[in-house]
Amino acid sequence: MTYFKVKIRRECNTTRTFNVTASKSQEALLAAALQLRDEGVADAKGIEVLGQINSLRD
C-alpha cells in the first residue's frame, strides 16, 4: 500500500486535504470520497491527488 495526499475543493470555496492509504491514485480518490460521504459533506466540487507521500503524517 502507498500513501497519498488528496485535496478536496468545496462549493463554499474552502479546501481540505486528506492523507489516505491506497494501492493506486484512483483508489485514493475513492477513499477520500467515501470519507467525505461518511462525514456528511455533500458540497464537494473537486477531488485531486496532490501526490504520493512517505507516511500518513506527512
N, CA, C, O and CB atoms as a CASP TS submission, in Angstrom:
PFRMAT TS
TARGET T0000
AUTHOR 0000-0000-0000
METHOD Language model
MODEL 1
PARENT N/A
ATOM      1  N   MET     1       0.833  -1.177   0.000  1.00  0.00           N
ATOM      2  CA  MET     1       0.000   0.000   0.000  1.00  0.00           C
ATOM      3  C   MET     1       0.885   1.251   0.000  1.00  0.00           C
ATOM      4  O   MET     1       2.001   1.257   0.520  1.00  0.00           O
ATOM      5  CB  MET     1      -0.951  -0.008   1.214  1.00  0.00           C
ATOM      6  N   THR     2       0.344   2.292  -0.597  1.00  0.00           N
ATOM      7  CA  THR     2       1.056   3.559  -0.733  1.00  0.00           C
ATOM      8  C   THR     2       0.222   4.656  -0.082  1.00  0.00           C
ATOM      9  O   THR     2      -1.001   4.545   0.010  1.00  0.00           O
ATOM     10  CB  THR     2       1.344   3.890  -2.233  1.00  0.00           C
ATOM     11  N   TYR     3       0.881   5.698   0.363  1.00  0.00           N
ATOM     12  CA  TYR     3       0.190   6.830   0.978  1.00  0.00           C
ATOM     13  C   TYR     3       0.069   7.959  -0.035  1.00  0.00           C
ATOM     14  O   TYR     3       1.014   8.255  -0.766  1.00  0.00           O
ATOM     15  CB  TYR     3       0.936   7.315   2.250  1.00  0.00           C
ATOM     16  N   PHE     4      -1.103   8.587  -0.073  1.00  0.00           N
ATOM     17  CA  PHE     4      -1.359   9.692  -0.982  1.00  0.00           C
ATOM     18  C   PHE     4      -1.950  10.868  -0.226  1.00  0.00           C
ATOM     19  O   PHE     4      -2.669  10.689   0.758  1.00  0.00           O
ATOM     20  CB  PHE     4      -2.295   9.258  -2.113  1.00  0.00           C
ATOM     21  N   LYS     5      -1.645  12.065  -0.689  1.00  0.00           N
ATOM     22  CA  LYS     5      -2.269  13.277  -0.172  1.00  0.00           C
ATOM     23  C   LYS     5      -3.322  13.700  -1.201  1.00  0.00           C
ATOM     24  O   LYS     5      -3.010  13.870  -2.380  1.00  0.00           O
ATOM     25  CB  LYS     5      -1.199  14.428   0.088  1.00  0.00           C
ATOM     26  N   VAL     6      -4.573  13.870  -0.748  1.00  0.00           N
ATOM     27  CA  VAL     6      -5.694  14.182  -1.617  1.00  0.00           C
ATOM     28  C   VAL     6      -6.303  15.508  -1.183  1.00  0.00           C
ATOM     29  O   VAL     6      -6.522  15.731   0.007  1.00  0.00           O
ATOM     30  CB  VAL     6      -6.752  13.050  -1.590  1.00  0.00           C
ATOM     31  N   LYS     7      -6.578  16.391  -2.143  1.00  0.00           N
ATOM     32  CA  LYS     7      -7.151  17.702  -1.862  1.00  0.00           C
ATOM     33  C   LYS     7      -8.605  17.738  -2.341  1.00  0.00           C
ATOM     34  O   LYS     7      -8.916  17.326  -3.458  1.00  0.00           O
ATOM     35  CB  LYS     7      -6.319  18.825  -2.543  1.00  0.00           C
ATOM     36  N   ILE     8      -9.485  18.239  -1.473  1.00  0.00           N
ATOM     37  CA  ILE     8     -10.911  18.362  -1.777  1.00  0.00           C
ATOM     38  C   ILE     8     -11.253  19.846  -1.857  1.00  0.00           C
ATOM     39  O   ILE     8     -10.941  20.604  -0.938  1.00  0.00           O
ATOM     40  CB  ILE     8     -11.793  17.635  -0.700  1.00  0.00           C
ATOM     41  N   ARG     9     -11.888  20.262  -2.940  1.00  0.00           N
ATOM     42  CA  ARG     9     -12.401  21.628  -3.055  1.00  0.00           C
ATOM     43  C   ARG     9     -13.911  21.587  -2.842  1.00  0.00           C
ATOM     44  O   ARG     9     -14.605  20.731  -3.391  1.00  0.00           O
ATOM     45  CB  ARG     9     -12.044  22.260  -4.449  1.00  0.00           C
ATOM     46  N   ARG    10     -14.408  22.525  -2.038  1.00  0.00           N
ATOM     47  CA  ARG    10     -15.836  22.555  -1.741  1.00  0.00           C
ATOM     48  C   ARG    10     -16.480  23.784  -2.358  1.00  0.00           C
ATOM     49  O   ARG    10     -15.797  24.753  -2.689  1.00  0.00           O
ATOM     50  CB  ARG    10     -16.076  22.532  -0.226  1.00  0.00           C
ATOM     51  N   GLU    11     -17.808  23.738  -2.512  1.00  0.00           N
ATOM     52  CA  GLU    11     -18.531  24.853  -3.119  1.00  0.00           C
ATOM     53  C   GLU    11     -18.438  26.131  -2.297  1.00  0.00           C
ATOM     54  O   GLU    11     -18.590  27.221  -2.847  1.00  0.00           O
ATOM     55  CB  GLU    11     -19.978  24.481  -3.309  1.00  0.00           C
ATOM     56  N   CYS    12     -18.196  26.026  -1.017  1.00  0.00           N
ATOM     57  CA  CYS    12     -18.068  27.206  -0.166  1.00  0.00           C
ATOM     58  C   CYS    12     -16.650  27.778  -0.215  1.00  0.00           C
ATOM     59  O   CYS    12     -16.259  28.555   0.656  1.00  0.00           O
ATOM     60  CB  CYS    12     -18.444  26.861   1.275  1.00  0.00           C
ATOM     61  N   ASN    13     -15.877  27.386  -1.244  1.00  0.00           N
ATOM     62  CA  ASN    13     -14.516  27.882  -1.502  1.00  0.00           C
ATOM     63  C   ASN    13     -13.518  27.553  -0.401  1.00  0.00           C
ATOM     64  O   ASN    13     -12.536  28.274  -0.218  1.00  0.00           O
ATOM     65  CB  ASN    13     -14.550  29.364  -1.695  1.00  0.00           C
ATOM     66  N   THR    14     -13.757  26.487   0.322  1.00  0.00           N
ATOM     67  CA  THR    14     -12.771  26.004   1.288  1.00  0.00           C
ATOM     68  C   THR    14     -12.151  24.731   0.726  1.00  0.00           C
ATOM     69  O   THR    14     -12.739  24.055  -0.118  1.00  0.00           O
ATOM     70  CB  THR    14     -13.421  25.747   2.698  1.00  0.00           C
ATOM     71  N   THR    15     -10.981  24.424   1.198  1.00  0.00           N
ATOM     72  CA  THR    15     -10.315  23.195   0.774  1.00  0.00           C
ATOM     73  C   THR    15     -10.009  22.343   1.992  1.00  0.00           C
ATOM     74  O   THR    15      -9.941  22.830   3.120  1.00  0.00           O
ATOM     75  CB  THR    15      -9.019  23.507  -0.013  1.00  0.00           C
ATOM     76  N   ARG    16      -9.830  21.090   1.737  1.00  0.00           N
ATOM     77  CA  ARG    16      -9.494  20.152   2.782  1.00  0.00           C
ATOM     78  C   ARG    16      -8.527  19.132   2.207  1.00  0.00           C
ATOM     79  O   ARG    16      -8.662  18.750   1.045  1.00  0.00           O
ATOM     80  CB  ARG    16     -10.761  19.469   3.358  1.00  0.00           C
ATOM     81  N   THR    17      -7.573  18.689   2.977  1.00  0.00           N
ATOM     82  CA  THR    17      -6.659  17.665   2.491  1.00  0.00           C
ATOM     83  C   THR    17      -6.759  16.431   3.383  1.00  0.00           C
ATOM     84  O   THR    17      -6.940  16.527   4.597  1.00  0.00           O
ATOM     85  CB  THR    17      -5.203  18.197   2.450  1.00  0.00           C
ATOM     86  N   PHE    18      -6.638  15.289   2.753  1.00  0.00           N
ATOM     87  CA  PHE    18      -6.660  14.007   3.442  1.00  0.00           C
ATOM     88  C   PHE    18      -5.396  13.258   3.092  1.00  0.00           C
ATOM     89  O   PHE    18      -4.894  13.360   1.972  1.00  0.00           O
ATOM     90  CB  PHE    18      -7.919  13.181   3.069  1.00  0.00           C
ATOM     91  N   ASN    19      -4.881  12.505   4.045  1.00  0.00           N
ATOM     92  CA  ASN    19      -3.829  11.540   3.775  1.00  0.00           C
ATOM     93  C   ASN    19      -4.506  10.184   3.789  1.00  0.00           C
ATOM     94  O   ASN    19      -5.097   9.795   4.796  1.00  0.00           O
ATOM     95  CB  ASN    19      -2.644  11.627   4.826  1.00  0.00           C
ATOM     96  N   VAL    20      -4.428   9.464   2.686  1.00  0.00           N
ATOM     97  CA  VAL    20      -5.112   8.182   2.576  1.00  0.00           C
ATOM     98  C   VAL    20      -4.130   7.095   2.147  1.00  0.00           C
ATOM     99  O   VAL    20      -3.071   7.376   1.586  1.00  0.00           O
ATOM    100  CB  VAL    20      -6.283   8.276   1.579  1.00  0.00           C
ATOM    101  N   THR    21      -4.506   5.858   2.424  1.00  0.00           N
ATOM    102  CA  THR    21      -3.726   4.696   2.034  1.00  0.00           C
ATOM    103  C   THR    21      -4.450   4.002   0.898  1.00  0.00           C
ATOM    104  O   THR    21      -5.644   3.719   0.998  1.00  0.00           O
ATOM    105  CB  THR    21      -3.503   3.731   3.233  1.00  0.00           C
ATOM    106  N   ALA    22      -3.738   3.730  -0.174  1.00  0.00           N
ATOM    107  CA  ALA    22      -4.322   3.048  -1.326  1.00  0.00           C
ATOM    108  C   ALA    22      -3.194   2.421  -2.138  1.00  0.00           C
ATOM    109  O   ALA    22      -2.020   2.726  -1.932  1.00  0.00           O
ATOM    110  CB  ALA    22      -5.165   4.034  -2.204  1.00  0.00           C
ATOM    111  N   SER    23      -3.567   1.541  -3.060  1.00  0.00           N
ATOM    112  CA  SER    23      -2.531   0.931  -3.883  1.00  0.00           C
ATOM    113  C   SER    23      -2.275   1.718  -5.165  1.00  0.00           C
ATOM    114  O   SER    23      -1.220   1.564  -5.780  1.00  0.00           O
ATOM    115  CB  SER    23      -2.915  -0.493  -4.224  1.00  0.00           C
ATOM    116  N   LYS    24      -3.226   2.561  -5.576  1.00  0.00           N
ATOM    117  CA  LYS    24      -3.007   3.448  -6.727  1.00  0.00           C
ATOM    118  C   LYS    24      -3.827   4.721  -6.544  1.00  0.00           C
ATOM    119  O   LYS    24      -4.700   4.780  -5.678  1.00  0.00           O
ATOM    120  CB  LYS    24      -3.387   2.737  -8.067  1.00  0.00           C
ATOM    121  N   SER    25      -3.551   5.728  -7.349  1.00  0.00           N
ATOM    122  CA  SER    25      -4.157   7.049  -7.138  1.00  0.00           C
ATOM    123  C   SER    25      -5.672   7.033  -7.313  1.00  0.00           C
ATOM    124  O   SER    25      -6.366   7.789  -6.632  1.00  0.00           O
ATOM    125  CB  SER    25      -3.549   8.057  -8.096  1.00  0.00           C
ATOM    126  N   GLN    26      -6.205   6.207  -8.194  1.00  0.00           N
ATOM    127  CA  GLN    26      -7.656   6.141  -8.364  1.00  0.00           C
ATOM    128  C   GLN    26      -8.338   5.643  -7.101  1.00  0.00           C
ATOM    129  O   GLN    26      -9.416   6.120  -6.749  1.00  0.00           O
ATOM    130  CB  GLN    26      -8.013   5.239  -9.538  1.00  0.00           C
ATOM    131  N   GLU    27      -7.727   4.698  -6.424  1.00  0.00           N
ATOM    132  CA  GLU    27      -8.282   4.211  -5.166  1.00  0.00           C
ATOM    133  C   GLU    27      -8.190   5.277  -4.079  1.00  0.00           C
ATOM    134  O   GLU    27      -9.037   5.325  -3.186  1.00  0.00           O
ATOM    135  CB  GLU    27      -7.556   2.940  -4.720  1.00  0.00           C
ATOM    136  N   ALA    28      -7.169   6.134  -4.145  1.00  0.00           N
ATOM    137  CA  ALA    28      -7.039   7.234  -3.185  1.00  0.00           C
ATOM    138  C   ALA    28      -8.192   8.214  -3.352  1.00  0.00           C
ATOM    139  O   ALA    28      -8.725   8.717  -2.363  1.00  0.00           O
ATOM    140  CB  ALA    28      -5.687   7.960  -3.363  1.00  0.00           C
ATOM    141  N   LEU    29      -8.583   8.490  -4.598  1.00  0.00           N
ATOM    142  CA  LEU    29      -9.732   9.365  -4.842  1.00  0.00           C
ATOM    143  C   LEU    29     -11.002   8.767  -4.249  1.00  0.00           C
ATOM    144  O   LEU    29     -11.789   9.470  -3.615  1.00  0.00           O
ATOM    145  CB  LEU    29      -9.915   9.609  -6.348  1.00  0.00           C
ATOM    146  N   LEU    30     -11.195   7.490  -4.454  1.00  0.00           N
ATOM    147  CA  LEU    30     -12.371   6.804  -3.927  1.00  0.00           C
ATOM    148  C   LEU    30     -12.375   6.825  -2.403  1.00  0.00           C
ATOM    149  O   LEU    30     -13.417   7.058  -1.791  1.00  0.00           O
ATOM    150  CB  LEU    30     -12.422   5.360  -4.436  1.00  0.00           C
ATOM    151  N   ALA    31     -11.231   6.584  -1.790  1.00  0.00           N
ATOM    152  CA  ALA    31     -11.142   6.593  -0.328  1.00  0.00           C
ATOM    153  C   ALA    31     -11.488   7.968   0.231  1.00  0.00           C
ATOM    154  O   ALA    31     -12.183   8.064   1.243  1.00  0.00           O
ATOM    155  CB  ALA    31      -9.736   6.178   0.127  1.00  0.00           C
ATOM    156  N   ALA    32     -11.016   9.032  -0.412  1.00  0.00           N
ATOM    157  CA  ALA    32     -11.328  10.387   0.045  1.00  0.00           C
ATOM    158  C   ALA    32     -12.814  10.682  -0.129  1.00  0.00           C
ATOM    159  O   ALA    32     -13.424  11.291   0.750  1.00  0.00           O
ATOM    160  CB  ALA    32     -10.486  11.424  -0.720  1.00  0.00           C
ATOM    161  N   ALA    33     -13.409  10.264  -1.245  1.00  0.00           N
ATOM    162  CA  ALA    33     -14.831  10.492  -1.477  1.00  0.00           C
ATOM    163  C   ALA    33     -15.679   9.746  -0.453  1.00  0.00           C
ATOM    164  O   ALA    33     -16.676  10.279   0.034  1.00  0.00           O
ATOM    165  CB  ALA    33     -15.216  10.061  -2.892  1.00  0.00           C
ATOM    166  N   LEU    34     -15.293   8.532  -0.128  1.00  0.00           N
ATOM    167  CA  LEU    34     -16.034   7.775   0.879  1.00  0.00           C
ATOM    168  C   LEU    34     -15.914   8.405   2.260  1.00  0.00           C
ATOM    169  O   LEU    34     -16.869   8.395   3.036  1.00  0.00           O
ATOM    170  CB  LEU    34     -15.542   6.337   0.924  1.00  0.00           C
ATOM    171  N   GLN    35     -14.751   8.949   2.565  1.00  0.00           N
ATOM    172  CA  GLN    35     -14.570   9.614   3.853  1.00  0.00           C
ATOM    173  C   GLN    35     -15.435  10.866   3.931  1.00  0.00           C
ATOM    174  O   GLN    35     -16.011  11.157   4.979  1.00  0.00           O
ATOM    175  CB  GLN    35     -13.089   9.971   4.075  1.00  0.00           C
ATOM    176  N   LEU    36     -15.530  11.609   2.830  1.00  0.00           N
ATOM    177  CA  LEU    36     -16.417  12.779   2.805  1.00  0.00           C
ATOM    178  C   LEU    36     -17.865  12.368   3.025  1.00  0.00           C
ATOM    179  O   LEU    36     -18.591  12.999   3.794  1.00  0.00           O
ATOM    180  CB  LEU    36     -16.281  13.531   1.471  1.00  0.00           C
ATOM    181  N   ARG    37     -18.277  11.305   2.344  1.00  0.00           N
ATOM    182  CA  ARG    37     -19.652  10.836   2.486  1.00  0.00           C
ATOM    183  C   ARG    37     -19.941  10.432   3.923  1.00  0.00           C
ATOM    184  O   ARG    37     -21.011  10.738   4.449  1.00  0.00           O
ATOM    185  CB  ARG    37     -19.917   9.660   1.545  1.00  0.00           C
ATOM    186  N   ASP    38     -18.996   9.745   4.565  1.00  0.00           N
ATOM    187  CA  ASP    38     -19.179   9.328   5.952  1.00  0.00           C
ATOM    188  C   ASP    38     -19.310  10.519   6.893  1.00  0.00           C
ATOM    189  O   ASP    38     -19.996  10.439   7.912  1.00  0.00           O
ATOM    190  CB  ASP    38     -18.020   8.452   6.390  1.00  0.00           C
ATOM    191  N   GLU    39     -18.646  11.631   6.547  1.00  0.00           N
ATOM    192  CA  GLU    39     -18.715  12.833   7.377  1.00  0.00           C
ATOM    193  C   GLU    39     -19.913  13.715   7.027  1.00  0.00           C
ATOM    194  O   GLU    39     -20.151  14.724   7.690  1.00  0.00           O
ATOM    195  CB  GLU    39     -17.434  13.634   7.234  1.00  0.00           C
ATOM    196  N   GLY    40     -20.669  13.345   5.993  1.00  0.00           N
ATOM    197  CA  GLY    40     -21.859  14.105   5.626  1.00  0.00           C
ATOM    198  C   GLY    40     -21.586  15.305   4.747  1.00  0.00           C
ATOM    199  O   GLY    40     -22.454  16.167   4.612  1.00  0.00           O
ATOM    200  N   VAL    41     -20.419  15.394   4.147  1.00  0.00           N
ATOM    201  CA  VAL    41     -20.076  16.511   3.267  1.00  0.00           C
ATOM    202  C   VAL    41     -20.661  16.225   1.886  1.00  0.00           C
ATOM    203  O   VAL    41     -20.316  15.226   1.256  1.00  0.00           O
ATOM    204  CB  VAL    41     -18.519  16.725   3.190  1.00  0.00           C
ATOM    205  N   ALA    42     -21.554  17.112   1.416  1.00  0.00           N
ATOM    206  CA  ALA    42     -22.222  16.869   0.133  1.00  0.00           C
ATOM    207  C   ALA    42     -21.943  17.966  -0.888  1.00  0.00           C
ATOM    208  O   ALA    42     -22.518  17.944  -1.976  1.00  0.00           O
ATOM    209  CB  ALA    42     -23.718  16.743   0.343  1.00  0.00           C
ATOM    210  N   ASP    43     -21.074  18.929  -0.565  1.00  0.00           N
ATOM    211  CA  ASP    43     -20.852  20.047  -1.484  1.00  0.00           C
ATOM    212  C   ASP    43     -19.455  20.051  -2.102  1.00  0.00           C
ATOM    213  O   ASP    43     -18.946  21.109  -2.469  1.00  0.00           O
ATOM    214  CB  ASP    43     -21.080  21.347  -0.761  1.00  0.00           C
ATOM    215  N   ALA    44     -18.838  18.887  -2.219  1.00  0.00           N
ATOM    216  CA  ALA    44     -17.513  18.815  -2.847  1.00  0.00           C
ATOM    217  C   ALA    44     -17.651  19.048  -4.341  1.00  0.00           C
ATOM    218  O   ALA    44     -18.533  18.484  -4.989  1.00  0.00           O
ATOM    219  CB  ALA    44     -16.834  17.444  -2.571  1.00  0.00           C
ATOM    220  N   LYS    45     -16.767  19.889  -4.886  1.00  0.00           N
ATOM    221  CA  LYS    45     -16.831  20.145  -6.328  1.00  0.00           C
ATOM    222  C   LYS    45     -15.574  19.697  -7.055  1.00  0.00           C
ATOM    223  O   LYS    45     -15.503  19.793  -8.281  1.00  0.00           O
ATOM    224  CB  LYS    45     -17.061  21.616  -6.584  1.00  0.00           C
ATOM    225  N   GLY    46     -14.592  19.214  -6.327  1.00  0.00           N
ATOM    226  CA  GLY    46     -13.379  18.724  -6.968  1.00  0.00           C
ATOM    227  C   GLY    46     -12.530  17.925  -6.012  1.00  0.00           C
ATOM    228  O   GLY    46     -12.372  18.285  -4.846  1.00  0.00           O
ATOM    229  N   ILE    47     -11.981  16.831  -6.520  1.00  0.00           N
ATOM    230  CA  ILE    47     -11.068  15.989  -5.743  1.00  0.00           C
ATOM    231  C   ILE    47      -9.852  15.734  -6.616  1.00  0.00           C
ATOM    232  O   ILE    47      -9.984  15.330  -7.771  1.00  0.00           O
ATOM    233  CB  ILE    47     -11.751  14.634  -5.291  1.00  0.00           C
ATOM    234  N   GLU    48      -8.664  15.970  -6.064  1.00  0.00           N
ATOM    235  CA  GLU    48      -7.450  15.697  -6.832  1.00  0.00           C
ATOM    236  C   GLU    48      -6.387  15.089  -5.934  1.00  0.00           C
ATOM    237  O   GLU    48      -6.294  15.407  -4.749  1.00  0.00           O
ATOM    238  CB  GLU    48      -6.919  16.982  -7.492  1.00  0.00           C
ATOM    239  N   VAL    49      -5.601  14.223  -6.510  1.00  0.00           N
ATOM    240  CA  VAL    49      -4.470  13.636  -5.799  1.00  0.00           C
ATOM    241  C   VAL    49      -3.297  14.592  -5.954  1.00  0.00           C
ATOM    242  O   VAL    49      -2.869  14.881  -7.072  1.00  0.00           O
ATOM    243  CB  VAL    49      -4.120  12.198  -6.342  1.00  0.00           C
ATOM    244  N   LEU    50      -2.774  15.085  -4.828  1.00  0.00           N
ATOM    245  CA  LEU    50      -1.643  16.004  -4.867  1.00  0.00           C
ATOM    246  C   LEU    50      -0.337  15.268  -5.077  1.00  0.00           C
ATOM    247  O   LEU    50       0.601  15.812  -5.661  1.00  0.00           O
ATOM    248  CB  LEU    50      -1.578  16.815  -3.590  1.00  0.00           C
ATOM    249  N   GLY    51      -0.269  14.035  -4.606  1.00  0.00           N
ATOM    250  CA  GLY    51       0.941  13.262  -4.816  1.00  0.00           C
ATOM    251  C   GLY    51       1.109  12.171  -3.795  1.00  0.00           C
ATOM    252  O   GLY    51       0.317  12.029  -2.863  1.00  0.00           O
ATOM    253  N   GLN    52       2.144  11.414  -3.986  1.00  0.00           N
ATOM    254  CA  GLN    52       2.469  10.322  -3.092  1.00  0.00           C
ATOM    255  C   GLN    52       3.307  10.869  -1.943  1.00  0.00           C
ATOM    256  O   GLN    52       4.173  11.718  -2.151  1.00  0.00           O
ATOM    257  CB  GLN    52       3.216   9.187  -3.841  1.00  0.00           C
ATOM    258  N   ILE    53       3.048  10.382  -0.729  1.00  0.00           N
ATOM    259  CA  ILE    53       3.789  10.837   0.448  1.00  0.00           C
ATOM    260  C   ILE    53       4.432   9.632   1.123  1.00  0.00           C
ATOM    261  O   ILE    53       4.102   8.488   0.810  1.00  0.00           O
ATOM    262  CB  ILE    53       2.857  11.597   1.442  1.00  0.00           C
ATOM    263  N   ASN    54       5.352   9.893   2.050  1.00  0.00           N
ATOM    264  CA  ASN    54       6.103   8.818   2.695  1.00  0.00           C
ATOM    265  C   ASN    54       5.354   8.154   3.851  1.00  0.00           C
ATOM    266  O   ASN    54       5.540   6.967   4.119  1.00  0.00           O
ATOM    267  CB  ASN    54       7.409   9.354   3.196  1.00  0.00           C
ATOM    268  N   SER    55       4.499   8.935   4.537  1.00  0.00           N
ATOM    269  CA  SER    55       3.743   8.379   5.659  1.00  0.00           C
ATOM    270  C   SER    55       2.440   9.164   5.812  1.00  0.00           C
ATOM    271  O   SER    55       2.271  10.221   5.205  1.00  0.00           O
ATOM    272  CB  SER    55       4.581   8.423   6.981  1.00  0.00           C
ATOM    273  N   LEU    56       1.540   8.653   6.609  1.00  0.00           N
ATOM    274  CA  LEU    56       0.269   9.337   6.808  1.00  0.00           C
ATOM    275  C   LEU    56       0.440  10.643   7.587  1.00  0.00           C
ATOM    276  O   LEU    56      -0.471  11.470   7.604  1.00  0.00           O
ATOM    277  CB  LEU    56      -0.704   8.423   7.535  1.00  0.00           C
ATOM    278  N   ARG    57       1.569  10.835   8.217  1.00  0.00           N
ATOM    279  CA  ARG    57       1.814  12.066   8.983  1.00  0.00           C
ATOM    280  C   ARG    57       2.360  13.204   8.123  1.00  0.00           C
ATOM    281  O   ARG    57       2.383  14.343   8.590  1.00  0.00           O
ATOM    282  CB  ARG    57       2.783  11.783  10.112  1.00  0.00           C
ATOM    283  N   ASP    58       2.794  12.952   6.907  1.00  0.00           N
ATOM    284  CA  ASP    58       3.375  13.998   6.041  1.00  0.00           C
ATOM    285  C   ASP    58       2.324  14.994   5.605  1.00  0.00           C
ATOM    286  O   ASP    58       2.631  15.937   4.876  1.00  0.00           O
ATOM    287  CB  ASP    58       4.036  13.375   4.806  1.00  0.00           C
TER
END
